[in-house]
Amino acid sequence: MYALVDCNNFYASCERLFQPQLENKPVVVFSNNDGCAIARSDEAKLLGIEMGTPAYQIEHLIKKHKIAVFSSNYTLYGDLSDRIMKILADFTPKMEIYSIDEAFLDLSGFMYDDLFRMGTEIKSTVRQHVGIPVSVGIAGTKTLAKMANRYAKKKDKKLGVFYASDQNLIDEMLHFTKVEDVWGIGRQYASLLKKNGIYTAMDVTKTPEAWMRKYLTVVGQRLWYELKGIPSIEWQHLPAPKKNICTSRSLGKLTDDKSILKEAISNHAATCALKLRNQKSCAKAICVFINTNPHKINLPQYARSVTIEFDTATNLTGEIIQYALKGLDIIFREGFLYKKVGVIVLEIIPENQVQNSLFDCIDRGKNSKMLSAVDKINRSIGKDVVRMASQGFERRYKLRSEHLSFKYTTDINEILKVKI
């Protein structure tokens, strides 16, 4: 048996946690640069605000219904997520963190326990210890557990727990779930299935296995088995190392100042380098890209990228920044107002498989020890307290975050103050 624990409206719930006066009121969290809605409370959803709606399109709703709006506070969300995952790990030794607000629990060792009671205990424990509401779906496969979680939210969100303990309950859930709502079925597959008269998850289980394999490849075949109650998706105890790592952000405002772009590129490259070191990997190449705002059709448009191979695969911050700035020099053009810049490190390999170039003259051992010390300092004192000079300190490219809440749990200067 598997359980899927999912936080309800996670970002919005994190904001409500420290502003309880917003309970039962509409809340919307905007994406980077306050661009569009990426999280909505149930009350905001009822007002017709859809995921991804640009902020300017809902300004009238915000004013009319006094919707509480927030800029993304990923420091806060990440810390609360970490607390929740530590609580979930106490319930079972086998856990797979699926996303910032979801985790699978392997309950195969609890076959003689009351799993519904365990589900309600998980829900109440997270609520009591962290304050975030969660839903729990329990079933025989990961796909069915994911479906059970959604079913719990749709049928009885107040209870928030559904245990598909027998075939009747599984069939009830399969009939209720449309194909586009099945985990692993995207828009194109959903369209294909509907064209062939397959509208629900139950219809999928009645479709011949050979047909699923032919038209939805091995992914569809695996899904077919999962919906039949046969576990077919591998368990990942640790996240798989990333094959490519991208760091990109929209700029706080349009700019033609190359020095601002250099500062942004340097910071993005440094972030990629840190992620490489964290997963003990090195990259063989880097891609740098810049573009103007395509929505500003009255302005000249330009978008360009360039890929550069490293002489030796690396995760050294200074070296990656050096190549990134070289890429910027190649693609930058005067006379344009730029909106977005980004860095992608490519062809990632384990750091113990790096083959040095014959002409490599960098003391990589010395640099690695230095960066290890820098990473340790930054982990203990704060992000980017020690940094490369090219990263700057002004953050002139900083995103617009006009509705950013405090870092209540990670910054001593922003903790809640209670007046007695």
C-alpha positions in Angstrom: 0.0 0.0 0.0 1.1 3.6 -0.7 -0.1 6.9 0.7 0.2 10.2 -1.1 0.2 13.2 1.3 -0.5 16.5 -0.4 -0.6 19.9 1.2 -3.8 21.8 0.4 -3.3 25.1 -1.6 0.3 25.0 -0.1 1.6 28.5 -0.9 -1.7 30.1 0.2 -1.8 28.0 3.3 1.8 29.0 4.2 0.7 32.7 4.1 -2.4 32.1 6.1 -0.5 30.3 8.8 1.0 33.6 10.0 -2.0 35.7 9.2 -4.9 33.7 10.6 -7.3 36.6 9.9 -7.2 35.4 6.2 -8.8 32.0 7.1 -11.9 31.5 4.9 -11.0 34.5 2.8 -9.7 34.5 -0.8 -5.9 34.4 -1.1 -3.7 34.5 -4.2 0.0 34.0 -4.5 1.8 35.5 -7.6 4.7 34.0 -9.5 8.2 35.6 -9.8 8.0 39.2 -10.6 4.4 39.3 -9.5 3.5 38.0 -13.0 0.6 35.6 -12.6 -1.4 33.5 -10.1 0.4 30.3 -9.1 -1.6 29.5 -6.0 -5.1 30.2 -4.9 -7.2 29.4 -1.9 -10.5 27.6 -2.4 -12.3 30.9 -2.0 -10.2 32.5 -4.8 -10.9 29.6 -7.0 -14.7 30.1 -6.5 -14.3 33.6 -7.8 -13.1 32.2 -11.1 -9.4 32.9 -10.8 -7.5 30.2 -12.7 -4.0 28.9 -12.4 -1.6 31.0 -14.4 -3.9 34.0 -14.9 -1.8 37.2 -15.4 -2.0 39.6 -12.5 -3.3 42.5 -14.5 -6.3 40.5 -15.6 -7.6 40.0 -12.1 -7.0 43.5 -10.7 -10.7 44.2 -10.7 -11.5 41.0 -8.8 -8.8 41.8 -6.2 -10.3 45.2 -5.5 -13.9 44.1 -5.6 -13.5 41.0 -3.4 -10.6 42.3 -1.2 -8.4 39.4 -2.2 -5.2 39.1 -0.2 -2.3 38.9 -2.6 1.3 37.8 -1.9 4.5 37.6 -3.9 6.2 34.1 -3.9 8.1 33.6 -0.7 10.1 30.5 -1.5 12.3 30.8 1.5 9.2 30.4 3.8 7.6 27.7 1.7 10.8 25.7 1.5 11.3 25.8 5.2 7.7 24.8 6.0 7.9 22.0 3.4 11.1 20.7 5.1 9.3 20.6 8.5 6.4 18.7 7.0 8.6 16.1 5.3 10.5 15.4 8.5 7.1 14.7 10.2 6.1 12.4 7.4 9.4 10.5 7.7 8.5 9.6 11.3 5.5 7.5 10.0 7.4 5.2 7.7 11.1 4.5 6.9 10.3 4.6 3.1 9.3 8.0 1.8 9.7 9.6 -1.7 9.4 13.4 -1.8 7.6 14.1 -5.1 7.5 17.9 -4.9 7.7 20.7 -2.4 4.2 19.9 -1.2 3.7 16.2 -1.9 5.3 12.9 -0.7 4.6 9.2 -1.2 4.8 6.9 1.8 5.4 3.2 1.4 3.0 1.5 3.9 3.8 -2.1 2.9 5.1 -2.8 6.3 1.8 -1.8 8.0 -0.5 -4.4 6.3 -2.0 -5.3 9.7 -2.6 -1.7 10.8 -5.7 0.4 10.4 -4.5 2.4 7.4 -7.5 4.8 7.5 -6.7 5.6 11.1 -3.1 6.2 10.1 -4.1 8.5 7.3 -6.2 10.6 9.8 -3.3 10.6 12.2 -0.9 11.9 9.5 -3.3 14.7 8.7 -3.9 15.7 12.3 -0.2 15.5 13.2 0.9 17.8 10.4 -1.8 20.2 11.2 -0.9 20.3 14.9 2.9 20.5 14.5 3.2 22.7 11.5 -0.3 24.2 10.9 -0.6 23.3 7.2 -3.8 21.3 6.1 -3.1 18.2 4.1 -5.0 15.5 2.3 -4.1 11.8 2.3 -4.9 9.2 -0.4 -4.1 5.5 0.3 -4.2 2.8 -2.3 -2.3 -0.2 -3.8 -0.2 1.7 -6.4 1.3 5.2 -6.6 -1.1 6.2 -9.4 -4.2 5.0 -7.4 -2.8 6.7 -4.3 -2.5 10.0 -6.2 -6.1 9.5 -7.5 -7.3 8.7 -4.0 -5.8 12.0 -2.7 -7.6 14.0 -5.3 -10.8 12.0 -4.6 -10.5 12.9 -0.9 -10.3 16.6 -1.8 -13.2 16.5 -4.2 -15.6 14.3 -2.2 -14.9 15.3 1.4 -12.2 17.9 1.9 -13.0 18.4 5.5 -12.3 14.7 6.2 -9.4 14.8 3.7 -8.6 11.1 3.8 -9.6 8.4 1.4 -8.5 4.8 1.7 -9.2 2.6 -1.4 -9.3 -0.5 0.7 -11.4 -2.8 -1.6 -12.3 -3.1 -5.2 -15.7 -1.4 -4.8 -14.0 1.8 -3.4 -11.4 1.6 -6.2 -14.1 1.3 -8.9 -16.0 4.2 -7.3 -12.9 6.3 -7.6 -12.1 5.2 -11.2 -15.6 6.1 -12.4 -15.4 9.5 -10.8 -12.0 10.5 -12.3 -11.8 11.8 -15.8 -8.9 10.8 -18.0 -7.4 14.3 -18.0 -7.2 14.2 -14.2 -5.3 10.9 -14.1 -1.6 11.3 -13.0 0.6 10.8 -16.0 -2.0 11.7 -18.7 -1.2 15.0 -20.3 -3.3 17.1 -22.6 -2.3 15.3 -25.8 -2.9 11.8 -24.4 -6.2 12.9 -22.9 -7.3 14.2 -26.3 -6.3 11.0 -28.0 -8.2 8.9 -25.4 -11.4 10.9 -25.7 -11.3 10.6 -29.5 -11.4 6.9 -28.9 -14.3 6.9 -26.5 -12.2 6.7 -23.3 -13.4 9.3 -20.9 -12.7 8.0 -17.4 -10.0 6.1 -15.5 -12.4 3.2 -15.4 -12.6 3.3 -19.3 -8.8 3.1 -19.3 -8.8 -0.1 -17.3 -11.2 -1.7 -19.8 -9.0 -0.7 -22.8 -6.8 -3.5 -24.1 -3.3 -3.4 -22.9 -1.9 -3.8 -26.4 -3.8 -0.6 -27.5 -2.4 1.4 -24.6 1.1 0.2 -25.4 0.7 1.0 -29.1 -0.8 4.5 -28.8 0.5 5.7 -25.4 3.8 3.8 -25.5 5.3 2.0 -22.5 4.1 5.0 -20.3 0.5 4.1 -21.1 1.1 0.4 -20.5 2.7 1.2 -17.1 -0.3 3.4 -16.3 -2.7 0.7 -17.3 -1.1 -1.7 -14.9 -1.1 0.9 -12.1 -4.8 1.5 -12.5 -5.3 -2.3 -12.4 -3.7 -2.3 -9.0 -0.3 -3.7 -10.1 2.6 -1.5 -9.0 4.7 -0.5 -12.0 6.3 2.8 -11.2 9.7 2.5 -9.5 10.2 3.8 -6.0 12.8 6.6 -5.8 14.3 6.9 -2.3 16.5 9.8 -3.5 15.7 12.3 -6.2 17.5 11.4 -9.4 20.4 13.7 -10.3 19.4 16.3 -12.8 20.6 16.0 -16.4 20.5 19.7 -17.0 20.2 22.6 -14.6 18.6 25.9 -15.5 18.5 29.1 -13.5 16.6 32.0 -15.1 14.6 35.0 -13.9 12.7 37.9 -15.5 14.4 41.2 -14.6 12.6 43.5 -12.3 12.3 46.0 -15.1 13.3 46.3 -18.8 16.9 47.3 -19.2 19.6 47.9 -21.8 22.3 48.2 -19.2 24.8 45.4 -19.9 26.3 45.7 -16.4 22.9 44.7 -14.9 22.8 41.7 -17.3 26.3 40.7 -16.2 25.3 40.8 -12.6 22.2 38.7 -13.2 24.1 36.2 -15.4 26.9 35.9 -12.8 24.4 35.1 -10.0 22.5 32.6 -12.2 25.8 30.9 -13.1 26.8 30.8 -9.4 23.5 29.2 -8.5 24.0 26.5 -11.2 27.5 25.8 -9.9 26.2 25.4 -6.3 23.5 23.0 -7.5 26.1 20.9 -9.4 28.2 20.7 -6.2 25.2 19.7 -4.1 24.5 16.7 -6.3 28.3 16.0 -6.7 28.2 16.5 -10.5 30.0 18.5 -13.1 28.8 20.0 -16.4 30.5 19.8 -19.8 28.8 22.8 -21.4 26.8 25.9 -20.7 24.0 27.7 -22.5 23.4 31.4 -22.0 20.2 33.1 -23.2 18.7 36.6 -23.2 15.5 38.0 -24.6 13.3 41.0 -24.7 9.6 41.1 -23.7 7.5 39.5 -26.5 4.4 41.1 -25.1 5.7 44.6 -25.7 5.0 44.5 -29.4 5.7 48.2 -29.8 9.4 47.6 -28.8 12.2 46.0 -31.0 12.3 42.3 -30.3 15.4 40.2 -29.9 16.1 36.7 -28.5 19.4 34.8 -28.7 21.3 31.9 -27.0 24.7 30.4 -27.3 26.2 27.1 -26.1 29.8 26.9 -25.1 31.7 23.7 -24.2 34.0 23.7 -21.2 37.6 22.5 -21.7 37.1 20.3 -18.7 33.8 19.4 -17.0 33.4 21.6 -14.0 31.4 22.7 -11.0 33.7 25.6 -10.0 31.8 28.8 -9.6 34.4 31.2 -10.9 35.0 29.1 -14.0 31.3 28.7 -14.8 30.8 32.5 -14.3 33.7 33.2 -16.7 32.2 31.1 -19.4 28.7 32.6 -18.8 30.0 36.1 -19.2 31.8 35.1 -22.4 28.5 33.8 -23.7 26.8 37.1 -22.8 29.4 39.0 -24.7 28.7 36.9 -27.8 24.9 37.4 -27.8 24.4 40.8 -26.4 23.2 43.5 -28.8 22.8 47.2 -28.2 19.5 49.0 -28.8 17.2 46.5 -27.0 15.4 46.5 -23.7 15.9 43.1 -22.1 13.4 41.3 -20.0 14.9 37.9 -19.2 18.3 36.2 -18.9 19.3 32.7 -18.0 21.9 30.0 -17.7 21.7 26.3 -18.3 24.5 23.9 -17.5 24.4 20.9 -19.8 25.8 17.3 -20.2 26.0 16.7 -16.5 28.2 13.8 -15.3 29.3 12.6 -11.8 32.2 14.6 -10.5 34.3 11.4 -10.1 34.1 10.7 -13.8 35.7 14.0 -15.0 38.4 13.6 -17.6 40.8 16.5 -17.4 41.9 18.3 -20.5 45.6 17.8 -21.5 46.0 21.6 -21.4 44.1 22.2 -18.2 46.2 24.4 -15.9 43.6 25.1 -13.1 44.3 23.8 -9.7 40.9 22.1 -9.3 41.7 20.5 -6.0 42.6 23.8 -4.4 39.5 25.5 -5.8 37.2 22.7 -4.7 38.5 23.0 -1.1 38.0 26.7 -1.2 34.4 26.4 -2.5 33.6 23.7 0.0 34.5 26.2 2.7 32.5 28.9 1.1 29.4 26.7 0.8 29.8 25.7 4.5 29.9 29.4 5.5 26.9 30.3 3.4 24.9 27.4 4.8 25.6 28.5 8.4 25.4 32.3 8.0 23.2 32.9 5.0 22.9 32.5 1.2 25.6 34.3 -0.8 27.2 36.0 2.2 30.4 35.0 0.6 30.3 35.4 -3.2 32.3 36.2 -6.3 32.9 39.9 -7.0 31.1 39.7 -10.3 27.9 38.8 -8.5 27.7 42.2 -6.9 25.8 43.2 -3.9 23.1 45.6 -5.2 20.9 43.0 -7.0 19.8 45.6 -9.5 18.1 42.9 -11.5 16.0 41.9 -8.6 12.5 40.7 -9.3 9.5 42.9 -8.4 8.0 41.5 -5.2 5.6 44.2 -4.0 3.6 41.8 -1.8 6.3 39.7 -0.2 5.6 38.4 3.3 8.2 38.0 6.0 10.6 35.0 6.4 8.9 34.2 9.6 10.8 30.9 10.3 14.3 31.6 8.9 15.2 35.3 9.7 15.5 36.4 13.3 14.7 39.9 12.3 11.4 38.9 10.7 9.9 36.5 13.3 6.4 37.2 14.6 6.2 39.7 17.5 3.4 39.1 20.0 2.2 42.0 22.1 1.0 41.0 25.6 
